[in-house]
Amino acid sequence: MKELIIMFLSFFKIGAFTFGGGYAMIPLIEREVVESKKWISKEEFT
């Protein structure tokens, strides 16, 4: 359950502070998911 809360908070933070739609979110999602949390690799993201 803790993992779901962490995932929710990560995406909530991205959604709350991003304006401009999906294209504006992609770099922030990449930074959070690939570089910060290391949930997936760079190859899987692209």
C-alpha positions as CSV (number, residue, x, y, z in Angstrom):
1,M,0.0,0.0,0.0
2,K,2.9,2.3,0.8
3,E,4.1,2.0,-2.8
4,L,0.8,3.1,-4.2
5,I,0.8,6.2,-2.0
6,I,4.3,7.1,-3.1
7,M,3.2,6.6,-6.8
8,F,0.1,8.7,-6.3
9,L,2.0,11.5,-4.6
10,S,4.6,11.5,-7.4
11,F,2.0,11.9,-10.2
12,F,-0.1,14.3,-8.1
13,K,2.9,16.6,-7.8
14,I,3.5,16.5,-11.5
15,G,-0.1,17.1,-12.3
16,A,-0.5,19.9,-9.8
17,F,2.5,22.0,-11.0
18,T,2.4,21.4,-14.7
19,F,0.5,23.6,-17.2
20,G,0.2,22.9,-20.9
21,G,-1.0,19.4,-21.1
22,G,0.7,16.1,-21.8
23,Y,3.7,17.5,-23.8
24,A,4.6,19.7,-20.9
25,M,4.5,16.8,-18.4
26,I,6.7,14.3,-20.3
27,P,10.0,15.7,-19.1
28,L,8.8,15.9,-15.5
29,I,7.4,12.4,-15.7
30,E,10.7,11.2,-17.1
31,R,12.7,12.9,-14.4
32,E,10.5,11.5,-11.6
33,V,10.0,7.9,-12.9
34,V,13.3,7.2,-14.6
35,E,15.9,9.3,-12.9
36,S,14.6,9.9,-9.4
37,K,12.6,6.8,-8.5
38,K,14.2,4.4,-11.0
39,W,10.9,2.6,-11.5
40,I,11.7,2.0,-15.2
41,S,14.8,2.4,-17.4
42,K,15.4,5.1,-20.0
43,E,14.9,2.6,-22.8
44,E,11.5,1.5,-21.4
45,F,10.4,5.2,-21.2
46,T,11.3,6.0,-24.7
